[in-house]
Amino acid sequence: MFFIPRRKLEMPAPGRALKGRAQAMPVENRHHVNGNPIRPPFPDGMESLIVGMGCFWGAERVFWQAPGVYTTAVGYAAGETPNPTYEEVCSGMTGHNEVVLAVYDPTLIPAEEMLRLFWENHDPTQGMRQGNDVGTQYRSGIYCTTPAQRSLAEATKALFQERLSAAGYGPITTEILDAPEFFYAEDYHQQYLAKVPGGYCGLGGTGVTCPAGVAVAAE
């Protein structure tokens, strides 16, 4: 059995996170798959959702393949270190999660459908891990950019928990927060599985479906 350092499984104590840096990570402002910009400003009417589902390579692909999604990017959020590097995040000393920023047209794909993709494409009951990927950066998280998104996130969590419990799964460990600052990951991580089609993807769902009608339940 592999030994996992405790610091990989626990958030860094206040004031103990790495210092980071002032300068943002340089990335090409063009989506490798659809050619749209990955940095704002985005077209009027677009909405954004930030999610953590384990390794961000596979999670990003789930969303760029969805009709109605304008652009996606991978990065780091919900930690303390400003503009962290991948190595710093993997150290467990930044508090950040590996996340996907998904920008979508709500007239083509509603927030409810975005959340269904989130819930069904990973196991949200695993705590500080996702499959063989272990560490605080692999935790399940929804980081909401609007109050409506947050209401939907809480409603879908409750309904999905019922389905998961019936299937023998434990409690959902997903953190649901208002969106913190999003820090772009290094350029080579952006749309990684399009650049490296045979690259690693440890993403896998539970096989449990998220109930329809959550928008009504959230009202």
C-alpha positions in Angstrom: 0.0 0.0 0.0 1.3 3.4 -0.9 2.1 6.0 1.8 0.3 9.3 1.2 1.8 12.2 3.2 -0.8 13.9 5.5 -0.2 17.3 3.9 -1.5 15.9 0.6 -4.8 15.0 2.2 -5.3 18.1 4.4 -5.7 21.8 3.5 -2.6 23.9 4.6 -3.1 25.6 8.0 -3.8 29.4 7.7 -0.7 31.3 7.0 1.3 28.2 5.9 0.4 28.2 2.2 3.2 28.9 -0.3 3.6 32.6 -1.2 3.1 32.4 -4.9 3.7 35.4 -7.2 2.1 38.5 -8.6 2.4 37.7 -12.2 -0.3 35.6 -13.9 0.5 32.4 -15.8 1.0 33.2 -19.6 -1.3 31.2 -21.7 -2.3 31.4 -25.4 -5.7 33.1 -25.5 -7.1 30.6 -28.1 -9.0 27.3 -27.4 -7.1 24.5 -29.1 -10.3 22.8 -30.1 -12.7 25.5 -31.1 -10.5 28.6 -31.5 -12.5 30.7 -29.1 -10.7 32.9 -26.5 -10.1 31.3 -23.1 -9.7 34.6 -21.3 -12.4 37.3 -20.8 -14.1 39.3 -22.0 -16.5 36.8 -23.4 -19.6 37.5 -25.5 -22.6 39.1 -23.9 -25.1 36.6 -22.5 -22.5 34.0 -21.6 -22.4 32.5 -18.1 -19.5 30.8 -16.4 -19.2 27.8 -14.0 -16.1 26.5 -12.3 -15.9 22.9 -11.2 -13.4 20.4 -9.7 -13.8 16.8 -10.6 -10.3 15.3 -10.1 -7.6 15.6 -12.8 -8.6 18.6 -14.8 -7.5 17.1 -18.2 -10.4 14.8 -18.5 -12.9 17.1 -16.8 -12.2 19.9 -19.3 -12.9 17.5 -22.2 -16.3 16.7 -20.8 -17.3 20.3 -21.1 -15.7 21.4 -24.3 -17.5 18.5 -26.0 -20.9 19.7 -24.7 -23.1 21.6 -27.3 -23.6 25.2 -26.1 -20.3 25.5 -24.3 -18.4 28.5 -25.7 -15.0 27.9 -24.2 -13.1 26.1 -21.5 -9.9 26.5 -19.6 -8.1 24.6 -16.8 -6.7 26.2 -13.7 -6.5 26.4 -9.9 -9.0 27.8 -7.4 -10.2 27.7 -3.8 -6.8 27.9 -2.3 -4.5 30.6 -0.8 -1.4 30.9 -3.1 -1.7 33.5 -5.8 -0.8 32.4 -9.4 0.5 29.0 -8.3 2.4 26.6 -10.5 1.3 23.0 -11.1 4.2 21.7 -9.0 3.2 24.0 -6.1 -0.4 22.8 -6.3 0.7 19.2 -6.4 2.8 19.8 -3.2 -0.4 20.2 -1.2 0.8 23.5 0.1 -1.4 25.9 -1.8 -4.9 24.7 -0.9 -6.0 24.9 -4.5 -8.2 22.5 -6.4 -7.6 21.5 -10.1 -10.6 23.1 -11.8 -12.2 23.7 -15.1 -13.7 27.1 -16.1 -16.6 26.4 -18.5 -18.2 29.4 -20.3 -21.6 28.5 -21.8 -24.6 30.0 -23.5 -27.5 29.4 -21.2 -30.0 29.6 -24.1 -28.3 26.5 -25.6 -27.2 24.6 -22.5 -28.8 25.6 -19.1 -27.0 25.5 -15.8 -29.0 22.4 -14.9 -27.4 20.5 -17.8 -23.9 21.8 -16.9 -24.4 20.4 -13.3 -25.7 17.1 -14.6 -22.4 16.7 -16.6 -20.5 17.6 -13.4 -22.3 15.0 -11.2 -22.4 12.2 -13.6 -18.8 12.3 -14.8 -17.0 11.7 -11.5 -17.5 10.2 -8.1 -18.3 13.0 -5.7 -18.1 10.8 -2.6 -14.4 10.3 -2.5 -13.1 13.2 -0.4 -9.6 14.3 -1.2 -9.2 12.0 -4.2 -10.6 10.9 -7.4 -9.8 7.3 -8.2 -6.0 6.8 -8.1 -5.4 10.6 -8.0 -5.0 11.5 -4.3 -4.6 14.9 -2.8 -6.5 18.1 -1.9 -6.2 19.2 -5.5 -8.4 16.4 -6.7 -11.4 17.1 -4.4 -14.9 17.6 -5.8 -16.1 21.2 -6.0 -18.6 23.5 -7.5 -17.7 27.2 -7.5 -20.7 29.2 -8.5 -20.7 32.6 -10.3 -24.4 33.5 -9.6 -26.9 32.9 -6.8 -29.1 30.9 -9.1 -26.2 28.6 -9.9 -25.6 28.1 -6.2 -29.3 27.3 -5.5 -29.2 24.7 -8.4 -25.9 23.2 -7.1 -27.4 22.7 -3.6 -30.7 21.3 -5.1 -28.9 18.9 -7.4 -26.6 17.7 -4.6 -29.6 16.8 -2.5 -31.4 14.9 -5.3 -28.2 13.2 -6.5 -27.4 12.1 -2.9 -30.7 10.2 -2.8 -29.8 8.3 -6.0 -26.2 7.6 -4.8 -27.4 6.4 -1.4 -29.8 4.0 -3.1 -26.9 2.7 -5.2 -24.8 2.1 -2.1 -22.6 5.1 -2.2 -21.7 7.2 0.8 -22.2 10.9 1.5 -21.3 13.5 -1.2 -18.1 15.4 -0.2 -18.4 18.1 -2.9 -17.7 21.6 -1.6 -20.1 24.2 -3.0 -18.8 27.8 -2.7 -19.2 31.2 -4.4 -16.6 31.3 -7.1 -13.1 32.3 -5.8 -10.4 33.8 -8.0 -9.5 31.5 -10.9 -5.8 31.2 -11.8 -5.0 29.8 -15.3 -2.9 26.7 -15.4 0.2 26.4 -17.5 -0.4 26.6 -21.3 0.5 22.9 -21.9 -2.4 21.9 -19.6 -5.0 23.8 -21.6 -7.1 21.3 -23.7 -4.4 18.7 -22.9 -6.3 15.7 -24.2 -6.9 17.4 -27.6 -3.1 18.1 -27.8 -2.2 14.6 -26.5 -5.1 12.3 -27.5 -3.6 9.3 -25.8 -2.9 11.2 -22.6 -3.9 10.1 -19.1 -7.5 10.5 -18.1 -8.6 9.0 -14.8 -12.1 10.5 -14.9 -14.9 8.1 -14.2 -18.5 8.4 -13.0 -20.5 6.2 -10.7 -23.0 5.1 -13.3 -25.8 6.8 -11.3 -27.9 9.3 -13.2 -28.7 12.8 -11.9 -32.5 13.4 -11.7 -34.2 15.7 -14.2 -36.3 18.6 -13.0 -33.8 20.0 -10.6 -34.5 23.5 -11.8 -38.0 23.3 -10.5 -36.8 21.8 -7.2 -34.4 24.8 -6.7 -37.1 27.4 -7.1 
